[in-house]
Each structure stands twice: as C-alpha cells, then as structure tokens.
Amino acid sequence: MIRTKKIRVGISVGDLNGVGVEVILKTFEKIGMYDFCTPILFASTKVISFQKKILKINTPINTITHPSEAVDGKFNLVNIWDEGVNIEYGKSTEIAGKYALDSLVAATDSLKNEEIDVLVTAPINKNNIQSDEFKFPGHTEFLAEKLQGDSLMLMVSDDLRVGVVTGHIPISKIPEAITKELITSKVNLVNTTLIQDFGIPKPRIAVLGLNPHNGDKGVIGMEEEEIIKPAIKDMFDKGIAVFGPYAADGFFGTDNYKNFDAIVGMYHDQALIPFKSLSFNTGINYTAGLGRIRTSPDHGTAYEIAGKGIADAKSFEESVFKAIQIFNTRNEYLGLTENKLKKQETRYHNSDR
C-alpha cells in the first residue's frame, strides 16, 4: 500500500441529488489542486462515474478500498458501496439521505482514526439524512458528538469570521437558550480558535446584541443588560479583547465589522445573513472547537440547479484550501507551544540542581 505524504483531504459526498458531486469533481478537475493535497472521496465508483458522464466532467478516478492506499497526484475514491443508486437530481429522497450518511460516517471515522488529516463535507439535506444514527440538526452537532468537542459553527472568508452563540434551534427558543455561561464559552472558543487555527496572537472580537437597538436599555428587552453586557465585562476583565454588544444592523451597515477579527452573533440568521450577503460563494463553514479539522462550502444542496452542470465550485474549492491552511497553522502553533513547554521543563529541572 502506498502511504501518501501530502495532506490527506477526506471528502464526504453529500446529497447525491444535489450539487455536491459536481462541485467536488470540478474542484479536482484542476491539476494544480494536487500540488496542495491528496483528495480522498468516500463514495461509490459507479455513482461518481455516472455523474461524470451526466455532468461532462473528466476528473480521473483512482478507486481504492482504504484511505491508506491513496496515491498523491490522483483523485482517490474509497468505494464504500457497490450497488447502483437511482440519481434524481433536484429531489429529496430517502436513498440519497442514506448514502450521504454512509459517506459522512465513513469519512468521520477515518478522520477520528487519523487516516485522513482534514474533512471537507459536501452539502447534505438535513431532512432526508435523519435516521437512528443521525438525529442532529446538521453536520456541526453530529461531529461534536463523534469527535467529542465543544463545537461552534464559524463562517469564514478572507476578511470576515462570524460565529453564533446558539446554533440550529427555533427562533422561539433563542432567548431562553442565551446565558452568560454560554456566551462566555462560545467567545472563549472563538478566541482560542483565532489564536491556534488562524495565527492571530491577540484577537479582537465583537459581540452582537439580541434585541433591536440592543434593547434600548430595557425598553425592547433585558437580555443585553442582564446577560450579554455582564458576560462581555467579565471576559474583558480577564484579558480577552471582546467588545460590545453592538446592534447588528448598524454594525454591518457601517462596516464596523472590518475592525474586528471575528464577530459573535446571538443566533443563526443574525450572523449568517450578513455573512452570506458579503461573502457568498467565497466563504466557508469551519467547525471550530474540535480536535480535528472540518470545513464545508457556505451553500446547500442547491436542488434547483443540480444536474445542470452550472454549479459554482468556488466555495468548495475554498473549503479545501482553508482546511489545509488551518491544519498547517494549528500544527505550527502546537509545535511552538510544545517547544515552549519543553524549554520551561528543562529550565525548572536545571534549577533544582
């Protein structure tokens, strides 16, 4: 078996009836991609070959049975099922959800076992993937359980990083979910991520309020006064450069976001609507807080254009590059930290003589 030396990028195939396969194949149709990594897709040779013909994409496939057989310079495919699958572009089907889950589980297991270095996930349908093994609102929560970590969805582009305190929960449950402890936990996680994964030694973090106009000192809501402001003050007093809360509309409308390394919103749409408005098709989703690295494009299955060959692969391609970049940055940080600890241990040991 040939052991690859480059960064091994594991890829889950996503919903077979969406644009996932198309953006994967388009990304690795570019020969230059193999200078940066060795891709390993978890799927089926039959299914991918069929979609190549339909989409008229010529990416060559190297079929293998285990990630350890991956060959540098080739598009490797771990064949995890042999049966044919009826592809119905643009439709949500139970069978598409089943194979999306099979691919995700296989890729996640390989990531956990360090058979791949990073994971890039193609879009799933959060409805048809539901099963006894997947009872989660999305990838983030699934990976948090499988890889054991305090996960946080961080949307990332070249000049904007946005996280959320509450994830995939109903709007009606957001106020009761927001606590001082949760805000503190998420901001601390963002701070650590910016240092170790993005190489920013002293991050500046902005926190958004929950209510319109930050509650207008209690007229529209008390969450800012009773929960958010005290959490920010405590963290600032402990040395984290965190500021706010800021009213979300004016914060983005005046370009104030450009003064910070990351922004933490209170809920999903508050943070993701401005992010996708500013960075759609160039941004990616990074699951911060885990011991392993996972990224994904910032779009969904895009059923409305599936099978037409017109999907833009920029976000998926950027997801691959960002996963590689974060992997290298984190390893460099851990190496420097380990060296500092060794030097301290040596100094303390010598001082005992």
Buried (B, 14 or more C-beta within 10 A) or exposed (E): EEEBEBBBBBBBBBBBBBBBBBBBBBBBBEEEBBEBBBBBBBBBBBBBEBBBEBBEBEBEBBEBEEBBBBBBEBBBBBBBBEEEBEBBBBBBBEBBBBBBBBBBBBBBBBBBEEBBBBBBBBBBBBEBBBEEEBEBEBBBBBBBEBBEBEBBBBBBBEEBBBBBBBBBBEEEEBBEBBEBEBBBBBBBBBBBBBBBBBBBEEBBBBBBBBBEBBBEEEEBBBBBBEBBBBBBEBBBEEEBBBBBBBBBEEBBEEEBBEEBBBBBBBBBEBBBEBBBEBBBBBBBBBBBBBEBBBBBBBBBBBBEBBBBEEBBBBBBBBBBBBBBBBBEBBEEBEEEEEEEEEEEEEEEEEEEE
